[in-house]
Amino acid sequence: MAVIDDDDRPKKKVAHEIGQELTLLSVEELGARIQLMRDEIARLEADMSRKHASRSAADQFFKK
């Protein structure tokens, strides 16, 4: 029977649910979640910028 090293196991993807209980999380886990949320905010802002630009271009094309 083979022994499985902890390093060989697939890493659990970090996820966060808004309002989730935080008391059982380590400082490292909290830091990972903060980074996850910062990355998500950046992704949302980039998409919002693209949509604003698209809307602006459409408004200019169909200018009344």
C-alpha positions in Angstrom: 0.0 0.0 0.0 1.5 3.4 -1.1 1.8 6.2 1.4 0.4 9.5 0.1 2.5 12.5 1.0 0.6 15.7 1.9 2.5 17.5 -0.8 1.2 15.0 -3.5 -2.4 15.7 -2.7 -4.3 18.2 -4.8 -4.6 21.6 -3.1 -8.0 22.6 -2.1 -9.0 25.8 -4.0 -9.4 28.8 -1.8 -12.9 30.0 -1.8 -14.7 32.6 0.3 -18.4 33.1 1.0 -19.5 36.6 2.1 -20.4 36.5 5.8 -18.6 33.3 6.4 -17.4 32.5 10.0 -13.7 33.6 10.2 -12.7 32.4 13.7 -11.4 29.0 12.5 -9.2 30.5 9.8 -5.5 31.0 10.2 -3.7 34.2 9.4 -2.3 32.6 6.2 -5.8 31.6 5.2 -7.2 35.0 5.9 -4.4 36.5 3.8 -5.2 34.1 0.9 -8.8 35.1 1.0 -8.0 38.8 1.1 -5.8 38.3 -2.0 -8.6 36.3 -3.7 -11.1 39.1 -3.1 -8.6 41.8 -4.3 -8.1 39.8 -7.5 -11.8 39.4 -8.0 -12.4 43.1 -7.4 -9.7 43.9 -10.1 -11.4 41.5 -12.5 -14.8 43.1 -11.9 -13.4 46.6 -12.3 -11.7 45.6 -15.6 -14.9 44.2 -16.9 -16.8 47.3 -15.9 -14.3 49.5 -17.7 -14.7 47.4 -20.9 -18.4 47.7 -20.7 -18.3 51.5 -20.1 -16.0 51.8 -23.2 -18.3 49.7 -25.3 -21.3 51.7 -24.2 -19.5 55.0 -24.9 -18.6 53.8 -28.4 -22.2 52.8 -29.0 -23.4 56.1 -27.8 -21.0 58.0 -30.1 -22.1 55.8 -33.0 -25.8 56.3 -32.4 -25.5 59.9 -31.3 -28.7 61.8 -31.5 
